[in-house]
Amino acid sequence: MKHALIIAGSRGLGFGLVREYLARSWHVTATARTPSDELVALHRDAAGRLVVESLDVTVGGQAAALAVRLKGQSFDLLFLNPGIMAGSGTALSDVPDGDIQNIFLTNAIGPIRAADALAHLVVPGGTIAFMSSERGSISTNDGKGTELYRASKAALNSLIRSLSARHGKDDLTVLAMHPGIVRMSMNGPDAPLDIETSVGGLANVIEARWGSGGQAFVDYRNEIIPW
């Protein structure tokens, strides 16, 4: 049975991924800062195939402590899902410094630090995937809104490429993934995709690219996005 470690699996797309991989008969370890009622209920009903761990990627040392707790385990997939929106519709000069620091720490620095701390638990030839966004593409940036979010995801993508280079000898496949425009609070009720369609597509892409090695920036349909 394959084993996935899903970081930030308590709500939204992360919780959707937990459900998707359980439905595919994987064993799943999901982390959360605070487990949602839905994750607690799923844990109760998962017949021992779901483990819930505590992790806040913005707090230094927590990912390393998680790696210690997971010592001796191995994972076929490490999926890092943390992400927040901040400063949308606000001039950058008016966004509080604390919000700027929080979005970069949550969307870019924290996930990479966690991946570095946990990468040694991923099996040779396994996959590390990050929830990125097409808005993180520099070459397609049309300058329309969400500047701070775009910048944080562009920073994540840059750091993903560096991480891929650091772990290249481990023969890992490293993916930056765009989930599509999904009906969640970030995109509103009129977004074209539901969570189930998005996470099902992401899981299919991961399967299609299994063992390919290297790095790629792709969407939930396996279409390449320019960096």
C-alpha positions as CSV (number, residue, x, y, z in Angstrom):
1,M,0.0,0.0,0.0
2,K,1.4,3.4,-1.0
3,H,1.7,6.1,1.7
4,A,1.2,9.9,1.2
5,L,2.2,12.6,3.6
6,I,-0.1,15.6,3.0
7,I,1.0,18.8,4.7
8,A,-2.0,21.1,5.6
9,G,-4.7,18.5,5.0
10,S,-7.4,19.8,7.3
11,R,-9.4,22.0,5.0
12,G,-10.1,22.9,1.4
13,L,-7.9,21.3,-1.2
14,G,-5.7,19.7,1.4
15,F,-8.6,17.9,2.9
16,G,-9.8,17.0,-0.6
17,L,-6.5,15.4,-1.3
18,V,-6.7,13.4,1.9
19,R,-10.1,12.0,0.9
20,E,-8.9,11.4,-2.7
21,Y,-5.9,9.3,-1.7
22,L,-7.9,7.4,0.9
23,A,-10.4,6.6,-1.9
24,R,-7.5,5.3,-4.0
25,S,-6.6,2.9,-1.2
26,W,-3.5,4.7,0.0
27,H,-2.4,5.1,3.6
28,V,-2.4,8.8,4.4
29,T,-0.6,10.9,7.1
30,A,-2.1,14.4,7.2
31,T,-0.9,17.4,9.1
32,A,-2.9,20.3,10.4
33,R,-2.3,23.3,12.7
34,T,-5.7,22.5,14.2
35,P,-7.6,19.5,12.8
36,S,-11.0,20.4,11.4
37,D,-14.2,18.6,12.5
38,E,-14.2,17.0,9.0
39,L,-10.7,15.6,9.3
40,V,-11.4,14.3,12.8
41,A,-14.5,12.5,11.5
42,L,-12.6,11.1,8.5
43,H,-9.8,9.9,10.8
44,R,-12.5,8.0,12.9
45,D,-13.9,6.3,9.8
46,A,-10.7,5.5,7.9
47,A,-10.1,2.1,9.4
48,G,-6.6,2.9,10.5
49,R,-5.4,4.2,7.1
50,L,-5.3,7.9,8.2
51,V,-2.9,9.3,10.8
52,V,-3.2,13.0,11.8
53,E,-0.2,14.9,13.0
54,S,0.3,18.5,14.2
55,L,2.3,21.0,12.1
56,D,2.5,24.7,11.5
57,V,5.0,25.4,8.7
58,T,5.4,29.0,9.8
59,V,6.9,27.9,13.2
60,G,10.6,27.1,13.0
61,G,11.5,23.7,14.2
62,Q,8.1,22.1,13.9
63,A,8.8,20.3,10.6
64,A,12.1,18.9,12.0
65,A,10.2,17.7,15.1
66,L,7.6,16.0,12.8
67,A,10.4,14.3,11.0
68,V,11.6,12.9,14.3
69,R,8.1,11.6,15.1
70,L,7.9,9.9,11.7
71,K,11.4,8.3,11.9
72,G,11.4,4.9,10.4
73,Q,8.4,5.6,8.1
74,S,8.6,6.1,4.4
75,F,6.4,8.0,2.0
76,D,5.8,7.6,-1.7
77,L,4.3,11.1,-2.0
78,L,5.0,14.3,0.0
79,F,2.4,16.9,-0.9
80,L,2.8,20.4,0.6
81,N,-0.5,22.4,0.5
82,P,-0.1,25.5,2.7
83,G,-1.4,28.7,1.3
84,I,-3.2,31.9,2.2
85,M,-4.4,35.0,0.4
86,A,-3.5,38.5,1.7
87,G,-3.6,42.0,0.3
88,S,-6.0,41.3,-2.5
89,G,-7.4,44.5,-4.0
90,T,-5.1,46.6,-1.8
91,A,-2.2,48.7,-3.0
92,L,1.0,47.1,-2.0
93,S,2.0,50.3,-0.1
94,D,-1.1,49.9,2.1
95,V,-0.6,46.2,3.0
96,P,0.7,45.9,6.6
97,D,4.2,44.5,7.0
98,G,2.9,41.7,9.1
99,D,0.6,40.5,6.3
100,I,3.5,40.6,3.8
101,Q,5.7,38.6,6.1
102,N,2.9,36.1,6.8
103,I,2.0,35.4,3.2
104,F,5.6,34.8,2.1
105,L,6.3,32.6,5.2
106,T,3.1,30.6,4.7
107,N,3.1,30.3,0.9
108,A,6.8,30.0,0.1
109,I,9.4,29.8,2.9
110,G,7.4,27.4,5.2
111,P,6.6,24.8,2.6
112,I,10.2,24.6,1.4
113,R,11.6,24.4,4.9
114,A,9.1,21.6,5.6
115,A,10.0,19.8,2.4
116,D,13.7,20.0,3.2
117,A,13.1,18.6,6.7
118,L,10.9,15.7,5.4
119,A,12.4,14.9,2.0
120,H,14.6,12.1,3.4
121,L,11.4,10.2,4.3
122,V,10.4,10.1,0.6
123,V,11.3,6.8,-1.1
124,P,13.8,6.8,-4.0
125,G,11.9,7.7,-7.2
126,G,9.0,9.2,-5.2
127,T,7.3,12.5,-5.6
128,I,7.3,15.8,-3.8
129,A,4.5,18.1,-4.9
130,F,3.6,21.6,-4.0
131,M,0.3,23.5,-4.3
132,S,1.4,26.4,-6.5
133,S,-0.7,28.5,-8.8
134,E,-0.7,29.7,-12.4
135,R,-0.6,33.2,-10.8
136,G,3.0,32.3,-9.8
137,S,4.1,32.2,-13.4
138,I,6.2,35.3,-14.1
139,S,6.1,35.0,-17.9
140,T,2.2,35.0,-17.9
141,N,1.8,37.7,-15.3
142,D,-0.7,40.2,-16.7
143,G,-0.5,42.5,-13.7
144,K,-4.1,42.2,-12.8
145,G,-4.7,42.1,-9.1
146,T,-3.5,39.8,-6.3
147,E,0.1,41.1,-6.7
148,L,1.2,39.9,-3.3
149,Y,-0.2,36.4,-3.8
150,R,1.3,36.2,-7.2
151,A,4.7,37.2,-5.8
152,S,4.5,34.7,-3.0
153,K,3.8,31.9,-5.4
154,A,6.5,33.0,-7.8
155,A,8.9,32.9,-4.8
156,L,7.6,29.4,-4.1
157,N,8.3,28.3,-7.6
158,S,11.8,29.7,-7.6
159,L,12.5,27.8,-4.3
160,I,11.0,24.6,-5.7
161,R,13.5,24.7,-8.5
162,S,16.3,25.2,-6.0
163,L,15.0,22.3,-3.9
164,S,14.8,20.1,-6.9
165,A,18.5,20.8,-7.6
166,R,19.4,20.0,-4.0
167,H,17.6,16.7,-4.1
168,G,18.4,15.7,-7.7
169,K,20.6,12.9,-6.6
170,D,17.6,11.3,-4.8
171,D,15.9,10.7,-8.2
172,L,12.7,12.5,-7.0
173,T,10.0,14.0,-9.1
174,V,9.3,17.5,-7.9
175,L,6.1,19.2,-9.1
176,A,4.7,22.7,-8.8
177,M,1.0,22.2,-9.3
178,H,-1.9,24.6,-10.2
179,P,-5.2,23.1,-9.0
180,G,-7.4,25.2,-11.4
181,I,-9.8,27.9,-10.3
182,V,-11.7,26.1,-7.5
183,R,-14.9,27.1,-5.7
184,M,-13.4,28.1,-2.3
185,S,-13.3,31.4,-0.3
186,M,-10.2,32.5,-2.3
187,N,-12.0,32.3,-5.7
188,G,-15.7,32.7,-4.8
189,P,-18.8,30.6,-5.5
190,D,-18.7,31.2,-9.3
191,A,-15.3,29.5,-9.9
192,P,-15.6,26.8,-12.5
193,L,-14.2,23.8,-10.6
194,D,-15.3,21.9,-7.5
195,I,-12.7,20.5,-5.1
196,E,-13.3,16.9,-6.1
197,T,-12.6,17.5,-9.8
198,S,-9.4,19.5,-8.9
199,V,-7.9,17.0,-6.5
200,G,-8.8,14.1,-8.7
201,G,-7.0,15.7,-11.6
202,L,-3.9,16.5,-9.4
203,A,-3.7,12.9,-8.3
204,N,-4.0,11.7,-11.9
205,V,-1.2,14.0,-12.9
206,I,1.0,12.8,-10.1
207,E,0.4,9.2,-11.2
208,A,1.1,10.0,-14.8
209,R,4.4,11.6,-14.0
210,W,5.4,9.0,-11.4
211,G,9.1,8.2,-11.7
212,S,9.8,10.8,-14.4
213,G,12.3,12.6,-12.2
214,G,13.3,16.3,-12.4
215,Q,10.8,19.1,-12.0
216,A,7.7,20.4,-13.8
217,F,5.1,23.2,-13.4
218,V,1.8,21.8,-14.4
219,D,-1.9,22.2,-13.8
220,Y,-4.5,19.6,-12.8
221,R,-4.9,18.5,-16.4
222,N,-1.2,17.9,-16.8
223,E,-0.7,20.9,-19.0
224,I,2.6,22.6,-18.7
225,I,2.6,26.2,-17.2
226,P,5.6,28.4,-18.1
227,W,7.7,29.3,-15.1
